[in-house]
Amino acid sequence: MPHPDAPANAEAAAPAVATPAALPDSMRAWRVTELGEPADALSLDTVPTPEPGEGEVLVRMRAVAANFPDVLLCRGEYQVKPELPFSPGIELVGTVAGLGAGVTGFALGDRVVGSKIGVLSEYAVLPASDVWAAPDALTDAEAAGLTVAYQTAWFGLHRRAALQAGEWLLVHAAAGGVGLAAVQLGAAAGARVIGVVGSEAKAAVARSAGAEVVLIRGVDDTVAGVKAATGGHGADVVFDPVGGAAFDASTKCIAFEGRIVVVGFAGGAIQALPAGHVLVKNYSVLGLHWGLYPRVRPDLIDDARAELTRSAAAGGIHPVVDHVVPFERAPEALTALASGSTVGRVVIEVAS
């Protein structure tokens, strides 16, 4: 979507790259210089401002949402292991500051969201296919957390699990970033949502997002609670970004022909798949690696983006922001996220 102050022919008139006078020679970037916890691993460095190549977009960061993969990247535990030193940060909202050769559909100054490892910096270069127009209905802090969490939830519920209206949906970590996204999208699809959270304060947030029933981990018995809420039917779909004990509980309350979507292992334990149990109880376990879709099925990415933009405009989704920290305090955001005490997203404000 063109910037409101841009001329009608801005796309055609925009230079291949923003003029040098418009961009600083250097920028600040948080970089992992040694593996460890975020507070120890991250260093605020001055590095050259990147330039977009063919098919790429240079984005001036406005805000970066903290994600659990950022913590894993700092620890060296993520499935992608960039060479040191590198910048974490995987999703953003910003403005287009430069266009590489062959890029169409964007103009300088467009407000966009996107996702790529390495965006915890003042500027970053992304493939044009990884950037899309930020929904006008969302603030920068809200839009920063839209790309990863909501597309992950959308693909998990609609592409992998084929969630239907009226089905029972169990969401683990229902007050976390991706969990809240799943609760909101599930409720918007007409599912009956059961959320599992870590505290009463988080329970209130999950209820406000659309959870019909909320169970508190460590207080309520998840298996008994799901069976009681569903009249013994069980959960038709389980959205699980936690793994370990959460997954084990899900296998005990999954409905006939139910679908468990494995999204991640934020609980720290990776479970073994109980193949015999899957067979006997006649349910499915589905993996979701959202990062594969942009490369393998980019057409589905376009569908998800369009649906999320429409839902944001209609008020169906509204990213919950726990708190915002300035760029200079970015390690605090990742530390807070790693603690498990946050509700919704922690956002790092880079520029207003």
NORSUL-V127632 format. One record per run of one state. SS is the DSSP state (H for helix, E for strand, C for the rest). FROM is the first residue (numbers start at 1). TO is the last residue. Records with the same first field share a line. If there is no record, write none. Layout:
BEGIN
SS: FROM-TO, FROM-TO
END
This chain:
BEGIN
C: 1-9, 14-19, 23-25, 33-37, 49-55, 66-67, 76-85, 87-90, 100-110, 116-120, 122-122, 134-139, 145-146, 161-167, 173-175, 189-191, 198-199, 210-212, 218-219, 221-221, 230-234, 241-244, 253-253, 263-274, 282-283, 288-289, 297-297, 315-320, 340-343, 350-352
H: 10-13, 20-22, 38-41, 68-75, 128-130, 140-144, 147-160, 177-188, 200-209, 222-229, 245-252, 275-281, 290-296, 298-314, 327-339
E: 26-32, 42-48, 56-65, 86-86, 91-99, 111-115, 121-121, 123-127, 131-133, 168-172, 176-176, 192-197, 213-217, 220-220, 235-240, 254-262, 284-287, 321-326, 344-349
END
